[in-house]
C-alpha cells in the first residue's frame, strides 16, 4: 500500500507509473488521505490550505491524480473527516526538544 500511494490514477505517478485499477485499491484510498493531510495540515514551512482550496484541488485532479470514486467518497464524508482531524490536531503538542 505504502509503495503505491504516490501513483497517479492517470499513470503519471511513481514509483512504477501504474494507472487506474493497476494501483491497489487501498493505495488509492491512502493517496487521497495523504494528500488531504498534506494540504490541510500546518507544516513548519507553511500554513494548511483553506478547505475551499483543498476541495478545488481534489475536484480539478479527480480522475487524473486520484481515483474519482475515492474522491467522491471523500466528499461524501469530508465534514466528518475535517471535524475528526481538527479534534486530533488540537490535541497535538509536538515539541522538537522532546525528541532530542
Gaussian input, Z-matrix of N, CA and C with variables (Angstrom, degrees):
# hf/3-21g

backbone

0 1
 N
 C     1     B1
 C     2     B2     1     A1
 N     3     B3     2     A2     1     D1
 C     4     B4     3     A3     2     D2
 C     5     B5     4     A4     3     D3
 N     6     B6     5     A5     4     D4
 C     7     B7     6     A6     5     D5
 C     8     B8     7     A7     6     D6
 N     9     B9     8     A8     7     D7
 C    10    B10     9     A9     8     D8
 C    11    B11    10    A10     9     D9
 N    12    B12    11    A11    10    D10
 C    13    B13    12    A12    11    D11
 C    14    B14    13    A13    12    D12
 N    15    B15    14    A14    13    D13
 C    16    B16    15    A15    14    D14
 C    17    B17    16    A16    15    D15
 N    18    B18    17    A17    16    D16
 C    19    B19    18    A18    17    D17
 C    20    B20    19    A19    18    D18
 N    21    B21    20    A20    19    D19
 C    22    B22    21    A21    20    D20
 C    23    B23    22    A22    21    D21
 N    24    B24    23    A23    22    D22
 C    25    B25    24    A24    23    D23
 C    26    B26    25    A25    24    D24
 N    27    B27    26    A26    25    D25
 C    28    B28    27    A27    26    D26
 C    29    B29    28    A28    27    D27
 N    30    B30    29    A29    28    D28
 C    31    B31    30    A30    29    D29
 C    32    B32    31    A31    30    D30
 N    33    B33    32    A32    31    D31
 C    34    B34    33    A33    32    D32
 C    35    B35    34    A34    33    D33
 N    36    B36    35    A35    34    D34
 C    37    B37    36    A36    35    D35
 C    38    B38    37    A37    36    D36
 N    39    B39    38    A38    37    D37
 C    40    B40    39    A39    38    D38
 C    41    B41    40    A40    39    D39
 N    42    B42    41    A41    40    D40
 C    43    B43    42    A42    41    D41
 C    44    B44    43    A43    42    D42
 N    45    B45    44    A44    43    D43
 C    46    B46    45    A45    44    D44
 C    47    B47    46    A46    45    D45
 N    48    B48    47    A47    46    D46
 C    49    B49    48    A48    47    D47
 C    50    B50    49    A49    48    D48
 N    51    B51    50    A50    49    D49
 C    52    B52    51    A51    50    D50
 C    53    B53    52    A52    51    D51
 N    54    B54    53    A53    52    D52
 C    55    B55    54    A54    53    D53
 C    56    B56    55    A55    54    D54
 N    57    B57    56    A56    55    D55
 C    58    B58    57    A57    56    D56
 C    59    B59    58    A58    57    D57
 N    60    B60    59    A59    58    D58
 C    61    B61    60    A60    59    D59
 C    62    B62    61    A61    60    D60
 N    63    B63    62    A62    61    D61
 C    64    B64    63    A63    62    D62
 C    65    B65    64    A64    63    D63
 N    66    B66    65    A65    64    D64
 C    67    B67    66    A66    65    D65
 C    68    B68    67    A67    66    D66
 N    69    B69    68    A68    67    D67
 C    70    B70    69    A69    68    D68
 C    71    B71    70    A70    69    D69
 N    72    B72    71    A71    70    D70
 C    73    B73    72    A72    71    D71
 C    74    B74    73    A73    72    D72
 N    75    B75    74    A74    73    D73
 C    76    B76    75    A75    74    D74
 C    77    B77    76    A76    75    D75
 N    78    B78    77    A77    76    D76
 C    79    B79    78    A78    77    D77
 C    80    B80    79    A79    78    D78
 N    81    B81    80    A80    79    D79
 C    82    B82    81    A81    80    D80
 C    83    B83    82    A82    81    D81
 N    84    B84    83    A83    82    D82
 C    85    B85    84    A84    83    D83
 C    86    B86    85    A85    84    D84
 N    87    B87    86    A86    85    D85
 C    88    B88    87    A87    86    D86
 C    89    B89    88    A88    87    D87
 N    90    B90    89    A89    88    D88
 C    91    B91    90    A90    89    D89
 C    92    B92    91    A91    90    D90
 N    93    B93    92    A92    91    D91
 C    94    B94    93    A93    92    D92
 C    95    B95    94    A94    93    D93
 N    96    B96    95    A95    94    D94
 C    97    B97    96    A96    95    D95
 C    98    B98    97    A97    96    D96
 N    99    B99    98    A98    97    D97
 C   100   B100    99    A99    98    D98
 C   101   B101   100   A100    99    D99
 N   102   B102   101   A101   100   D100
 C   103   B103   102   A102   101   D101
 C   104   B104   103   A103   102   D102
 N   105   B105   104   A104   103   D103
 C   106   B106   105   A105   104   D104
 C   107   B107   106   A106   105   D105
 N   108   B108   107   A107   106   D106
 C   109   B109   108   A108   107   D107
 C   110   B110   109   A109   108   D108
 N   111   B111   110   A110   109   D109
 C   112   B112   111   A111   110   D110
 C   113   B113   112   A112   111   D111
 N   114   B114   113   A113   112   D112
 C   115   B115   114   A114   113   D113
 C   116   B116   115   A115   114   D114
 N   117   B117   116   A116   115   D115
 C   118   B118   117   A117   116   D116
 C   119   B119   118   A118   117   D117
 N   120   B120   119   A119   118   D118
 C   121   B121   120   A120   119   D119
 C   122   B122   121   A121   120   D120
 N   123   B123   122   A122   121   D121
 C   124   B124   123   A123   122   D122
 C   125   B125   124   A124   123   D123
 N   126   B126   125   A125   124   D124
 C   127   B127   126   A126   125   D125
 C   128   B128   127   A127   126   D126
 N   129   B129   128   A128   127   D127
 C   130   B130   129   A129   128   D128
 C   131   B131   130   A130   129   D129
 N   132   B132   131   A131   130   D130
 C   133   B133   132   A132   131   D131
 C   134   B134   133   A133   132   D132
 N   135   B135   134   A134   133   D133
 C   136   B136   135   A135   134   D134
 C   137   B137   136   A136   135   D135
 N   138   B138   137   A137   136   D136
 C   139   B139   138   A138   137   D137
 C   140   B140   139   A139   138   D138
 N   141   B141   140   A140   139   D139
 C   142   B142   141   A141   140   D140
 C   143   B143   142   A142   141   D141
 N   144   B144   143   A143   142   D142
 C   145   B145   144   A144   143   D143
 C   146   B146   145   A145   144   D144
 N   147   B147   146   A146   145   D145
 C   148   B148   147   A147   146   D146
 C   149   B149   148   A148   147   D147
 N   150   B150   149   A149   148   D148
 C   151   B151   150   A150   149   D149
 C   152   B152   151   A151   150   D150
 N   153   B153   152   A152   151   D151
 C   154   B154   153   A153   152   D152
 C   155   B155   154   A154   153   D153
 N   156   B156   155   A155   154   D154
 C   157   B157   156   A156   155   D155
 C   158   B158   157   A157   156   D156
 N   159   B159   158   A158   157   D157
 C   160   B160   159   A159   158   D158
 C   161   B161   160   A160   159   D159
 N   162   B162   161   A161   160   D160
 C   163   B163   162   A162   161   D161
 C   164   B164   163   A163   162   D162
 N   165   B165   164   A164   163   D163
 C   166   B166   165   A165   164   D164
 C   167   B167   166   A166   165   D165
 N   168   B168   167   A167   166   D166
 C   169   B169   168   A168   167   D167
 C   170   B170   169   A169   168   D168
 N   171   B171   170   A170   169   D169
 C   172   B172   171   A171   170   D170
 C   173   B173   172   A172   171   D171
 N   174   B174   173   A173   172   D172
 C   175   B175   174   A174   173   D173
 C   176   B176   175   A175   174   D174
 N   177   B177   176   A176   175   D175
 C   178   B178   177   A177   176   D176
 C   179   B179   178   A178   177   D177
 N   180   B180   179   A179   178   D178
 C   181   B181   180   A180   179   D179
 C   182   B182   181   A181   180   D180
 N   183   B183   182   A182   181   D181
 C   184   B184   183   A183   182   D182
 C   185   B185   184   A184   183   D183
 N   186   B186   185   A185   184   D184
 C   187   B187   186   A186   185   D185
 C   188   B188   187   A187   186   D186
 N   189   B189   188   A188   187   D187
 C   190   B190   189   A189   188   D188
 C   191   B191   190   A190   189   D189
 N   192   B192   191   A191   190   D190
 C   193   B193   192   A192   191   D191
 C   194   B194   193   A193   192   D192
 N   195   B195   194   A194   193   D193
 C   196   B196   195   A195   194   D194
 C   197   B197   196   A196   195   D195
 N   198   B198   197   A197   196   D196
 C   199   B199   198   A198   197   D197
 C   200   B200   199   A199   198   D198
 N   201   B201   200   A200   199   D199
 C   202   B202   201   A201   200   D200
 C   203   B203   202   A202   201   D201
 N   204   B204   203   A203   202   D202
 C   205   B205   204   A204   203   D203
 C   206   B206   205   A205   204   D204
 N   207   B207   206   A206   205   D205
 C   208   B208   207   A207   206   D206
 C   209   B209   208   A208   207   D207
 N   210   B210   209   A209   208   D208
 C   211   B211   210   A210   209   D209
 C   212   B212   211   A211   210   D210
 N   213   B213   212   A212   211   D211
 C   214   B214   213   A213   212   D212
 C   215   B215   214   A214   213   D213
 N   216   B216   215   A215   214   D214
 C   217   B217   216   A216   215   D215
 C   218   B218   217   A217   216   D216
 N   219   B219   218   A218   217   D217
 C   220   B220   219   A219   218   D218
 C   221   B221   220   A220   219   D219
 N   222   B222   221   A221   220   D220
 C   223   B223   222   A222   221   D221
 C   224   B224   223   A223   222   D222
 N   225   B225   224   A224   223   D223
 C   226   B226   225   A225   224   D224
 C   227   B227   226   A226   225   D225
 N   228   B228   227   A227   226   D226
 C   229   B229   228   A228   227   D227
 C   230   B230   229   A229   228   D228
 N   231   B231   230   A230   229   D229
 C   232   B232   231   A231   230   D230
 C   233   B233   232   A232   231   D231
 N   234   B234   233   A233   232   D232
 C   235   B235   234   A234   233   D233
 C   236   B236   235   A235   234   D234
 N   237   B237   236   A236   235   D235
 C   238   B238   237   A237   236   D236
 C   239   B239   238   A238   237   D237
 N   240   B240   239   A239   238   D238
 C   241   B241   240   A240   239   D239
 C   242   B242   241   A241   240   D240
 N   243   B243   242   A242   241   D241
 C   244   B244   243   A243   242   D242
 C   245   B245   244   A244   243   D243
 N   246   B246   245   A245   244   D244
 C   247   B247   246   A246   245   D245
 C   248   B248   247   A247   246   D246
 N   249   B249   248   A248   247   D247
 C   250   B250   249   A249   248   D248
 C   251   B251   250   A250   249   D249
 N   252   B252   251   A251   250   D250
 C   253   B253   252   A252   251   D251
 C   254   B254   253   A253   252   D252
 N   255   B255   254   A254   253   D253
 C   256   B256   255   A255   254   D254
 C   257   B257   256   A256   255   D255
 N   258   B258   257   A257   256   D256
 C   259   B259   258   A258   257   D257
 C   260   B260   259   A259   258   D258
 N   261   B261   260   A260   259   D259
 C   262   B262   261   A261   260   D260
 C   263   B263   262   A262   261   D261
 N   264   B264   263   A263   262   D262
 C   265   B265   264   A264   263   D263
 C   266   B266   265   A265   264   D264
 N   267   B267   266   A266   265   D265
 C   268   B268   267   A267   266   D266
 C   269   B269   268   A268   267   D267
 N   270   B270   269   A269   268   D268
 C   271   B271   270   A270   269   D269
 C   272   B272   271   A271   270   D270
 N   273   B273   272   A272   271   D271
 C   274   B274   273   A273   272   D272
 C   275   B275   274   A274   273   D273
 N   276   B276   275   A275   274   D274
 C   277   B277   276   A276   275   D275
 C   278   B278   277   A277   276   D276
 N   279   B279   278   A278   277   D277
 C   280   B280   279   A279   278   D278
 C   281   B281   280   A280   279   D279
 N   282   B282   281   A281   280   D280
 C   283   B283   282   A282   281   D281
 C   284   B284   283   A283   282   D282
 N   285   B285   284   A284   283   D283
 C   286   B286   285   A285   284   D284
 C   287   B287   286   A286   285   D285
 N   288   B288   287   A287   286   D286
 C   289   B289   288   A288   287   D287
 C   290   B290   289   A289   288   D288
 N   291   B291   290   A290   289   D289
 C   292   B292   291   A291   290   D290
 C   293   B293   292   A292   291   D291
 N   294   B294   293   A293   292   D292
 C   295   B295   294   A294   293   D293
 C   296   B296   295   A295   294   D294
 N   297   B297   296   A296   295   D295
 C   298   B298   297   A297   296   D296
 C   299   B299   298   A298   297   D297

   B1=1.4585
   B2=1.5263
   B3=1.3306
   B4=1.4616
   B5=1.5273
   B6=1.3096
   B7=1.4656
   B8=1.5254
   B9=1.3199
   B10=1.4618
   B11=1.5223
   B12=1.3291
   B13=1.4665
   B14=1.5279
   B15=1.3394
   B16=1.4662
   B17=1.5307
   B18=1.3163
   B19=1.4613
   B20=1.5330
   B21=1.3123
   B22=1.4634
   B23=1.5264
   B24=1.3112
   B25=1.4552
   B26=1.5306
   B27=1.3369
   B28=1.4692
   B29=1.5272
   B30=1.3402
   B31=1.4599
   B32=1.5167
   B33=1.3225
   B34=1.4643
   B35=1.5291
   B36=1.3320
   B37=1.4652
   B38=1.5161
   B39=1.3153
   B40=1.4704
   B41=1.5184
   B42=1.3037
   B43=1.4598
   B44=1.5312
   B45=1.3243
   B46=1.4692
   B47=1.5267
   B48=1.3115
   B49=1.4591
   B50=1.5149
   B51=1.3359
   B52=1.4596
   B53=1.5238
   B54=1.3330
   B55=1.4590
   B56=1.5184
   B57=1.3225
   B58=1.4563
   B59=1.5134
   B60=1.3302
   B61=1.4571
   B62=1.5270
   B63=1.3280
   B64=1.4706
   B65=1.5347
   B66=1.3220
   B67=1.4669
   B68=1.5244
   B69=1.3280
   B70=1.4638
   B71=1.5370
   B72=1.3185
   B73=1.4708
   B74=1.5253
   B75=1.3262
   B76=1.4629
   B77=1.5248
   B78=1.3125
   B79=1.4655
   B80=1.5257
   B81=1.3358
   B82=1.4691
   B83=1.5232
   B84=1.3291
   B85=1.4691
   B86=1.5257
   B87=1.3169
   B88=1.4734
   B89=1.5214
   B90=1.3174
   B91=1.4653
   B92=1.5249
   B93=1.3225
   B94=1.4689
   B95=1.5228
   B96=1.3241
   B97=1.4697
   B98=1.5244
   B99=1.3240
   B100=1.4638
   B101=1.5250
   B102=1.3167
   B103=1.4634
   B104=1.5268
   B105=1.3302
   B106=1.4697
   B107=1.5248
   B108=1.3205
   B109=1.4632
   B110=1.5260
   B111=1.3164
   B112=1.4684
   B113=1.5242
   B114=1.3210
   B115=1.4604
   B116=1.5232
   B117=1.3249
   B118=1.4662
   B119=1.5232
   B120=1.3091
   B121=1.4695
   B122=1.5203
   B123=1.3223
   B124=1.4604
   B125=1.5175
   B126=1.3048
   B127=1.4574
   B128=1.5208
   B129=1.3118
   B130=1.4726
   B131=1.5317
   B132=1.3227
   B133=1.4598
   B134=1.5240
   B135=1.3611
   B136=1.4681
   B137=1.5257
   B138=1.3260
   B139=1.4573
   B140=1.5304
   B141=1.3340
   B142=1.4520
   B143=1.5222
   B144=1.3173
   B145=1.4668
   B146=1.5192
   B147=1.3318
   B148=1.4625
   B149=1.5318
   B150=1.3275
   B151=1.4664
   B152=1.5237
   B153=1.3282
   B154=1.4648
   B155=1.5324
   B156=1.3191
   B157=1.4688
   B158=1.5247
   B159=1.3339
   B160=1.4685
   B161=1.5288
   B162=1.3393
   B163=1.4625
   B164=1.5278
   B165=1.3253
   B166=1.4667
   B167=1.5257
   B168=1.3179
   B169=1.4676
   B170=1.5226
   B171=1.3290
   B172=1.4662
   B173=1.5291
   B174=1.3293
   B175=1.4678
   B176=1.5321
   B177=1.3249
   B178=1.4685
   B179=1.5261
   B180=1.3248
   B181=1.4702
   B182=1.5306
   B183=1.3282
   B184=1.4597
   B185=1.5295
   B186=1.3299
   B187=1.4591
   B188=1.5163
   B189=1.3361
   B190=1.4610
   B191=1.5243
   B192=1.3128
   B193=1.4680
   B194=1.5258
   B195=1.3301
   B196=1.4679
   B197=1.5194
   B198=1.3142
   B199=1.4657
   B200=1.5288
   B201=1.3222
   B202=1.4674
   B203=1.5256
   B204=1.3235
   B205=1.4693
   B206=1.5269
   B207=1.3307
   B208=1.4670
   B209=1.5277
   B210=1.3186
   B211=1.4694
   B212=1.5282
   B213=1.3231
   B214=1.4705
   B215=1.5249
   B216=1.3236
   B217=1.4722
   B218=1.5272
   B219=1.3359
   B220=1.4659
   B221=1.5246
   B222=1.3367
   B223=1.4641
   B224=1.5262
   B225=1.3182
   B226=1.4678
   B227=1.5272
   B228=1.3355
   B229=1.4782
   B230=1.5282
   B231=1.3272
   B232=1.4637
   B233=1.5165
   B234=1.3236
   B235=1.4646
   B236=1.5280
   B237=1.3131
   B238=1.4707
   B239=1.5262
   B240=1.3210
   B241=1.4682
   B242=1.5193
   B243=1.3220
   B244=1.4707
   B245=1.5212
   B246=1.3180
   B247=1.4647
   B248=1.5249
   B249=1.3205
   B250=1.4665
   B251=1.5232
   B252=1.3224
   B253=1.4715
   B254=1.5199
   B255=1.3229
   B256=1.4645
   B257=1.5205
   B258=1.3220
   B259=1.4696
   B260=1.5240
   B261=1.3304
   B262=1.4608
   B263=1.5247
   B264=1.3155
   B265=1.4651
   B266=1.5217
   B267=1.3226
   B268=1.4680
   B269=1.5222
   B270=1.3152
   B271=1.4658
   B272=1.5241
   B273=1.3209
   B274=1.4628
   B275=1.5210
   B276=1.2986
   B277=1.4640
   B278=1.5186
   B279=1.3020
   B280=1.4565
   B281=1.5175
   B282=1.3023
   B283=1.4508
   B284=1.5233
   B285=1.3052
   B286=1.4635
   B287=1.5254
   B288=1.3103
   B289=1.4650
   B290=1.5325
   B291=1.3166
   B292=1.4671
   B293=1.5248
   B294=1.3235
   B295=1.4560
   B296=1.5182
   B297=1.3104
   B298=1.4712
   B299=1.5086
   A1=110.13
   A2=116.25
   A3=120.55
   A4=110.72
   A5=117.01
   A6=121.38
   A7=111.71
   A8=117.54
   A9=121.27
   A10=114.83
   A11=119.56
   A12=118.40
   A13=113.51
   A14=118.12
   A15=120.83
   A16=112.17
   A17=116.89
   A18=119.79
   A19=107.46
   A20=116.85
   A21=121.45
   A22=108.86
   A23=116.49
   A24=120.93
   A25=111.88
   A26=116.80
   A27=120.08
   A28=113.54
   A29=117.18
   A30=120.90
   A31=114.78
   A32=118.02
   A33=120.69
   A34=113.86
   A35=117.26
   A36=120.24
   A37=113.10
   A38=114.34
   A39=120.90
   A40=108.87
   A41=120.46
   A42=128.39
   A43=114.58
   A44=119.07
   A45=119.73
   A46=114.35
   A47=118.00
   A48=119.99
   A49=113.26
   A50=116.71
   A51=120.13
   A52=109.41
   A53=116.45
   A54=121.45
   A55=110.36
   A56=115.51
   A57=122.23
   A58=113.74
   A59=114.82
   A60=121.65
   A61=113.36
   A62=117.58
   A63=120.07
   A64=110.76
   A65=116.36
   A66=121.23
   A67=107.54
   A68=118.43
   A69=119.66
   A70=111.25
   A71=115.13
   A72=121.58
   A73=112.04
   A74=117.60
   A75=120.06
   A76=111.62
   A77=118.01
   A78=120.67
   A79=110.35
   A80=117.04
   A81=120.32
   A82=110.74
   A83=116.54
   A84=120.49
   A85=109.80
   A86=116.54
   A87=120.89
   A88=111.47
   A89=117.57
   A90=120.71
   A91=110.96
   A92=116.91
   A93=120.63
   A94=110.08
   A95=117.26
   A96=120.50
   A97=111.19
   A98=117.03
   A99=121.38
   A100=110.86
   A101=116.76
   A102=120.51
   A103=110.41
   A104=116.94
   A105=119.67
   A106=110.35
   A107=116.63
   A108=120.05
   A109=110.91
   A110=117.03
   A111=120.74
   A112=111.74
   A113=117.04
   A114=119.86
   A115=113.08
   A116=117.40
   A117=120.07
   A118=114.08
   A119=117.94
   A120=121.29
   A121=111.43
   A122=115.16
   A123=120.10
   A124=108.19
   A125=115.85
   A126=122.91
   A127=107.97
   A128=117.97
   A129=118.44
   A130=112.66
   A131=117.05
   A132=121.96
   A133=114.57
   A134=118.26
   A135=120.70
   A136=110.28
   A137=115.18
   A138=121.45
   A139=108.86
   A140=115.73
   A141=119.86
   A142=110.68
   A143=115.72
   A144=120.59
   A145=110.23
   A146=117.19
   A147=120.17
   A148=110.38
   A149=116.02
   A150=121.36
   A151=112.54
   A152=116.91
   A153=120.56
   A154=111.37
   A155=116.57
   A156=120.04
   A157=110.54
   A158=116.83
   A159=120.82
   A160=109.50
   A161=116.66
   A162=120.64
   A163=111.18
   A164=116.81
   A165=120.56
   A166=111.22
   A167=116.92
   A168=120.13
   A169=110.40
   A170=117.06
   A171=119.56
   A172=110.89
   A173=117.06
   A174=119.47
   A175=111.16
   A176=116.11
   A177=120.13
   A178=113.03
   A179=117.49
   A180=120.24
   A181=113.27
   A182=117.01
   A183=120.96
   A184=109.48
   A185=115.23
   A186=120.68
   A187=113.42
   A188=116.64
   A189=120.98
   A190=109.62
   A191=116.76
   A192=121.13
   A193=110.71
   A194=115.60
   A195=121.04
   A196=110.65
   A197=115.42
   A198=123.69
   A199=108.01
   A200=117.69
   A201=120.99
   A202=112.20
   A203=118.40
   A204=120.16
   A205=110.92
   A206=116.91
   A207=120.99
   A208=109.41
   A209=117.37
   A210=120.47
   A211=109.87
   A212=117.84
   A213=120.67
   A214=110.98
   A215=116.91
   A216=120.83
   A217=110.39
   A218=117.04
   A219=120.62
   A220=110.02
   A221=117.43
   A222=120.07
   A223=111.90
   A224=117.45
   A225=120.33
   A226=112.25
   A227=116.70
   A228=120.17
   A229=112.47
   A230=117.68
   A231=119.32
   A232=113.69
   A233=118.88
   A234=118.81
   A235=110.33
   A236=117.88
   A237=120.75
   A238=110.56
   A239=116.65
   A240=120.78
   A241=110.02
   A242=116.73
   A243=120.45
   A244=111.41
   A245=116.45
   A246=119.64
   A247=111.21
   A248=117.39
   A249=120.61
   A250=111.41
   A251=116.57
   A252=120.02
   A253=111.02
   A254=117.19
   A255=119.96
   A256=111.12
   A257=117.38
   A258=120.69
   A259=110.80
   A260=116.59
   A261=120.36
   A262=111.51
   A263=116.17
   A264=119.99
   A265=111.58
   A266=117.09
   A267=120.50
   A268=111.20
   A269=117.03
   A270=121.59
   A271=113.34
   A272=117.61
   A273=120.36
   A274=110.26
   A275=114.87
   A276=120.46
   A277=106.86
   A278=114.38
   A279=120.38
   A280=109.64
   A281=114.81
   A282=121.55
   A283=107.34
   A284=116.63
   A285=121.14
   A286=110.74
   A287=117.32
   A288=120.80
   A289=111.74
   A290=117.37
   A291=120.61
   A292=111.85
   A293=117.83
   A294=122.40
   A295=112.97
   A296=116.47
   A297=119.38
   A298=111.82
   D1=-51.72
   D2=-177.75
   D3=-62.02
   D4=-39.26
   D5=-179.38
   D6=-56.76
   D7=-35.92
   D8=-170.85
   D9=-105.81
   D10=4.48
   D11=-174.64
   D12=-74.36
   D13=-5.29
   D14=173.19
   D15=-103.13
   D16=7.74
   D17=172.28
   D18=-72.10
   D19=145.58
   D20=177.86
   D21=-103.22
   D22=146.01
   D23=-175.01
   D24=-59.36
   D25=-29.21
   D26=-179.97
   D27=-87.92
   D28=3.64
   D29=177.42
   D30=92.39
   D31=1.15
   D32=-176.26
   D33=-89.62
   D34=3.63
   D35=-177.53
   D36=-87.63
   D37=-165.16
   D38=-178.27
   D39=-140.57
   D40=159.29
   D41=16.27
   D42=-92.79
   D43=-12.90
   D44=-171.98
   D45=-115.55
   D46=-0.50
   D47=-179.80
   D48=66.67
   D49=30.27
   D50=177.71
   D51=-67.97
   D52=155.45
   D53=-179.42
   D54=-135.06
   D55=151.25
   D56=172.72
   D57=50.02
   D58=-127.77
   D59=-175.51
   D60=-70.27
   D61=-9.91
   D62=174.61
   D63=-66.86
   D64=-26.82
   D65=-179.85
   D66=-79.44
   D67=126.70
   D68=179.31
   D69=-53.98
   D70=140.19
   D71=-175.74
   D72=-54.07
   D73=-47.39
   D74=-179.02
   D75=-65.76
   D76=-29.95
   D77=175.85
   D78=-68.02
   D79=-35.21
   D80=177.23
   D81=-66.39
   D82=-37.82
   D83=175.96
   D84=-66.09
   D85=-46.72
   D86=179.83
   D87=-61.20
   D88=-34.75
   D89=179.63
   D90=-61.41
   D91=-43.04
   D92=178.52
   D93=-68.43
   D94=-43.86
   D95=179.26
   D96=-62.33
   D97=-44.03
   D98=179.81
   D99=-64.01
   D100=-43.28
   D101=179.92
   D102=-64.85
   D103=-42.12
   D104=177.88
   D105=-59.67
   D106=-47.71
   D107=-179.95
   D108=-62.11
   D109=-44.88
   D110=-178.41
   D111=-63.08
   D112=-39.50
   D113=-177.78
   D114=-78.68
   D115=-36.18
   D116=-171.44
   D117=-93.35
   D118=-17.24
   D119=-177.06
   D120=-85.66
   D121=145.84
   D122=169.74
   D123=-69.34
   D124=139.43
   D125=177.17
   D126=-122.14
   D127=161.96
   D128=179.50
   D129=-58.20
   D130=-27.42
   D131=-175.21
   D132=-101.59
   D133=-3.55
   D134=177.89
   D135=-168.77
   D136=159.27
   D137=174.54
   D138=-80.97
   D139=155.97
   D140=174.59
   D141=-64.33
   D142=151.35
   D143=179.99
   D144=-73.54
   D145=151.11
   D146=173.94
   D147=-64.20
   D148=152.44
   D149=-178.40
   D150=-52.89
   D151=-41.04
   D152=-177.26
   D153=-62.04
   D154=-38.42
   D155=179.77
   D156=-70.31
   D157=-42.26
   D158=177.43
   D159=-59.40
   D160=-46.49
   D161=179.34
   D162=-59.23
   D163=-43.43
   D164=-179.20
   D165=-63.41
   D166=-40.45
   D167=178.88
   D168=-63.69
   D169=-44.66
   D170=178.49
   D171=-62.44
   D172=-43.75
   D173=-179.52
   D174=-63.04
   D175=-44.19
   D176=-176.44
   D177=-68.69
   D178=-30.38
   D179=-176.32
   D180=-103.31
   D181=0.95
   D182=178.44
   D183=-62.05
   D184=130.43
   D185=-178.31
   D186=90.03
   D187=-16.84
   D188=175.86
   D189=-109.21
   D190=-65.11
   D191=178.90
   D192=-76.21
   D193=-44.09
   D194=-175.14
   D195=-125.25
   D196=153.58
   D197=174.79
   D198=-59.24
   D199=123.47
   D200=-177.23
   D201=-62.84
   D202=-30.49
   D203=176.91
   D204=-66.18
   D205=-38.11
   D206=179.00
   D207=-70.28
   D208=-41.18
   D209=177.57
   D210=-63.01
   D211=-42.29
   D212=176.95
   D213=-59.92
   D214=-41.74
   D215=178.21
   D216=-64.66
   D217=-40.08
   D218=176.10
   D219=-58.27
   D220=-48.35
   D221=-178.92
   D222=-63.74
   D223=-31.05
   D224=179.57
   D225=-64.99
   D226=-27.87
   D227=-177.34
   D228=-124.17
   D229=15.04
   D230=-171.73
   D231=-61.44
   D232=-34.75
   D233=179.69
   D234=-65.07
   D235=-40.78
   D236=176.21
   D237=-62.79
   D238=-42.66
   D239=178.93
   D240=-61.46
   D241=-45.81
   D242=-179.30
   D243=-60.98
   D244=-44.38
   D245=-179.81
   D246=-62.89
   D247=-43.69
   D248=178.11
   D249=-62.99
   D250=-43.34
   D251=179.60
   D252=-63.86
   D253=-42.10
   D254=179.25
   D255=-61.54
   D256=-42.00
   D257=178.27
   D258=-63.67
   D259=-45.25
   D260=-179.62
   D261=-64.72
   D262=-43.88
   D263=-178.80
   D264=-66.29
   D265=-32.80
   D266=179.37
   D267=-65.30
   D268=-26.35
   D269=-178.34
   D270=-91.58
   D271=-2.06
   D272=179.73
   D273=-78.82
   D274=130.61
   D275=174.16
   D276=-129.20
   D277=80.02
   D278=-176.53
   D279=-93.39
   D280=121.11
   D281=178.51
   D282=-128.58
   D283=120.10
   D284=-177.72
   D285=-56.51
   D286=-35.90
   D287=-178.82
   D288=-60.66
   D289=-27.88
   D290=177.90
   D291=-64.20
   D292=-23.00
   D293=-176.57
   D294=-94.66
   D295=-8.96
   D296=-177.62
   D297=-89.06

